[in-house]
Amino acid sequence: MTSGFGLVVRFTLRSPDAAEGFDALVSRTLEGIRQHEQGTVVYVNHRVPGEPDVRLFYELYEDRAAFDAHERQPHTRHFLAEREKFVAKTEVTFLDRLDGTA
Protein backbone atom coordinates (compact mmCIF):
# COMPACT_ATOMS: atom_id res chain seq x y z
CA MET A 1 0.00 0.00 0.00
CA THR A 2 1.10 3.56 -0.65
CA SER A 3 1.00 6.22 2.03
CA GLY A 4 -2.78 6.32 1.74
CA PHE A 5 -5.30 9.11 1.84
CA GLY A 6 -7.92 9.23 4.57
CA LEU A 7 -10.75 11.25 5.97
CA VAL A 8 -13.41 11.22 8.65
CA VAL A 9 -16.81 12.73 7.95
CA ARG A 10 -19.29 13.57 10.72
CA PHE A 11 -22.90 13.89 9.60
CA THR A 12 -25.53 15.38 11.90
CA LEU A 13 -28.86 14.16 10.57
CA ARG A 14 -32.16 16.02 10.60
CA SER A 15 -34.22 13.47 12.58
CA PRO A 16 -34.56 9.77 13.42
CA ASP A 17 -36.52 9.29 10.18
CA ALA A 18 -33.73 11.06 8.29
CA ALA A 19 -31.23 8.68 9.92
CA GLU A 20 -33.12 5.68 8.52
CA GLY A 21 -33.19 7.18 5.04
CA PHE A 22 -29.52 8.15 5.25
CA ASP A 23 -28.48 4.64 6.32
CA ALA A 24 -30.41 3.13 3.41
CA LEU A 25 -28.75 5.57 0.99
CA VAL A 26 -25.32 4.66 2.38
CA SER A 27 -26.03 0.93 1.98
CA ARG A 28 -26.93 1.43 -1.68
CA THR A 29 -23.80 3.55 -2.19
CA LEU A 30 -21.60 0.89 -0.58
CA GLU A 31 -22.77 -1.63 -3.18
CA GLY A 32 -21.23 0.56 -5.89
CA ILE A 33 -18.07 1.14 -3.88
CA ARG A 34 -17.55 -2.61 -3.36
CA GLN A 35 -18.12 -3.39 -7.03
CA HIS A 36 -16.27 -0.55 -8.74
CA GLU A 37 -13.58 0.94 -6.48
CA GLN A 38 -10.42 -1.10 -6.13
CA GLY A 39 -8.58 1.92 -4.69
CA THR A 40 -10.99 2.26 -1.76
CA VAL A 41 -9.35 0.39 1.12
CA VAL A 42 -11.88 1.16 3.91
CA TYR A 43 -15.27 2.88 3.78
CA VAL A 44 -17.31 2.44 6.95
CA ASN A 45 -20.47 4.10 8.27
CA HIS A 46 -20.55 4.25 12.09
CA ARG A 47 -23.24 5.08 14.65
CA VAL A 48 -22.16 7.17 17.62
CA PRO A 49 -23.39 5.79 20.98
CA GLY A 50 -25.69 8.29 22.69
CA GLU A 51 -26.03 10.41 19.53
CA PRO A 52 -28.75 8.72 17.42
CA ASP A 53 -28.77 11.47 14.78
CA VAL A 54 -25.02 11.32 14.10
CA ARG A 55 -23.10 9.15 11.66
CA LEU A 56 -19.34 9.00 11.19
CA PHE A 57 -17.64 7.80 8.03
CA TYR A 58 -14.09 6.54 8.08
CA GLU A 59 -12.66 6.44 4.57
CA LEU A 60 -9.22 5.24 3.50
CA TYR A 61 -7.98 5.20 -0.08
CA GLU A 62 -4.77 3.89 -1.62
CA ASP A 63 -3.86 7.47 -2.57
CA ARG A 64 -5.35 10.84 -3.51
CA ALA A 65 -5.98 9.62 -7.07
CA ALA A 66 -8.17 6.79 -5.71
CA PHE A 67 -10.16 9.31 -3.66
CA ASP A 68 -10.58 11.54 -6.72
CA ALA A 69 -11.78 8.51 -8.72
CA HIS A 70 -14.25 7.70 -5.92
CA GLU A 71 -15.66 11.23 -6.08
CA ARG A 72 -16.31 10.86 -9.84
CA GLN A 73 -18.25 7.57 -9.57
CA PRO A 74 -21.99 7.70 -10.42
CA HIS A 75 -22.94 6.06 -7.10
CA THR A 76 -20.91 8.66 -5.18
CA ARG A 77 -22.35 11.57 -7.15
CA HIS A 78 -25.85 10.20 -6.46
CA PHE A 79 -25.05 9.94 -2.73
CA LEU A 80 -23.71 13.51 -2.60
CA ALA A 81 -26.88 14.85 -4.27
CA GLU A 82 -29.37 12.79 -2.24
CA ARG A 83 -27.79 13.13 1.20
CA GLU A 84 -28.85 16.75 1.52
CA LYS A 85 -32.45 15.81 2.32
CA PHE A 86 -31.22 13.85 5.36
CA VAL A 87 -28.25 15.90 6.60
CA ALA A 88 -28.37 19.05 8.74
CA LYS A 89 -24.57 19.45 9.07
CA THR A 90 -21.45 17.89 7.55
CA GLU A 91 -17.93 18.14 9.01
CA VAL A 92 -14.98 16.72 7.04
CA THR A 93 -11.53 16.09 8.51
CA PHE A 94 -8.76 15.06 6.13
CA LEU A 95 -6.04 12.85 7.61
CA ASP A 96 -2.26 12.66 7.11
CA ARG A 97 -0.78 9.30 8.04
CA LEU A 98 1.95 9.45 10.68
CA ASP A 99 2.56 5.79 11.51
CA GLY A 100 0.81 2.44 11.58
CA THR A 101 0.38 -0.91 9.89
CA ALA A 102 -1.93 -2.07 7.17
C-alpha positions in Angstrom: 0.0 0.0 0.0 1.1 3.6 -0.7 1.0 6.2 2.0 -2.8 6.3 1.7 -5.3 9.1 1.8 -7.9 9.2 4.6 -10.7 11.3 6.0 -13.4 11.2 8.7 -16.8 12.7 8.0 -19.3 13.6 10.7 -22.9 13.9 9.6 -25.5 15.4 11.9 -28.9 14.2 10.6 -32.2 16.0 10.6 -34.2 13.5 12.6 -34.6 9.8 13.4 -36.5 9.3 10.2 -33.7 11.1 8.3 -31.2 8.7 9.9 -33.1 5.7 8.5 -33.2 7.2 5.0 -29.5 8.1 5.3 -28.5 4.6 6.3 -30.4 3.1 3.4 -28.8 5.6 1.0 -25.3 4.7 2.4 -26.0 0.9 2.0 -26.9 1.4 -1.7 -23.8 3.5 -2.2 -21.6 0.9 -0.6 -22.8 -1.6 -3.2 -21.2 0.6 -5.9 -18.1 1.1 -3.9 -17.6 -2.6 -3.4 -18.1 -3.4 -7.0 -16.3 -0.5 -8.7 -13.6 0.9 -6.5 -10.4 -1.1 -6.1 -8.6 1.9 -4.7 -11.0 2.3 -1.8 -9.3 0.4 1.1 -11.9 1.2 3.9 -15.3 2.9 3.8 -17.3 2.4 7.0 -20.5 4.1 8.3 -20.5 4.2 12.1 -23.2 5.1 14.6 -22.2 7.2 17.6 -23.4 5.8 21.0 -25.7 8.3 22.7 -26.0 10.4 19.5 -28.7 8.7 17.4 -28.8 11.5 14.8 -25.0 11.3 14.1 -23.1 9.1 11.7 -19.3 9.0 11.2 -17.6 7.8 8.0 -14.1 6.5 8.1 -12.7 6.4 4.6 -9.2 5.2 3.5 -8.0 5.2 -0.1 -4.8 3.9 -1.6 -3.9 7.5 -2.6 -5.3 10.8 -3.5 -6.0 9.6 -7.1 -8.2 6.8 -5.7 -10.2 9.3 -3.7 -10.6 11.5 -6.7 -11.8 8.5 -8.7 -14.3 7.7 -5.9 -15.7 11.2 -6.1 -16.3 10.9 -9.8 -18.2 7.6 -9.6 -22.0 7.7 -10.4 -22.9 6.1 -7.1 -20.9 8.7 -5.2 -22.3 11.6 -7.1 -25.8 10.2 -6.5 -25.0 9.9 -2.7 -23.7 13.5 -2.6 -26.9 14.8 -4.3 -29.4 12.8 -2.2 -27.8 13.1 1.2 -28.9 16.8 1.5 -32.4 15.8 2.3 -31.2 13.8 5.4 -28.3 15.9 6.6 -28.4 19.0 8.7 -24.6 19.4 9.1 -21.4 17.9 7.5 -17.9 18.1 9.0 -15.0 16.7 7.0 -11.5 16.1 8.5 -8.8 15.1 6.1 -6.0 12.9 7.6 -2.3 12.7 7.1 -0.8 9.3 8.0 1.9 9.4 10.7 2.6 5.8 11.5 0.8 2.4 11.6 0.4 -0.9 9.9 -1.9 -2.1 7.2 
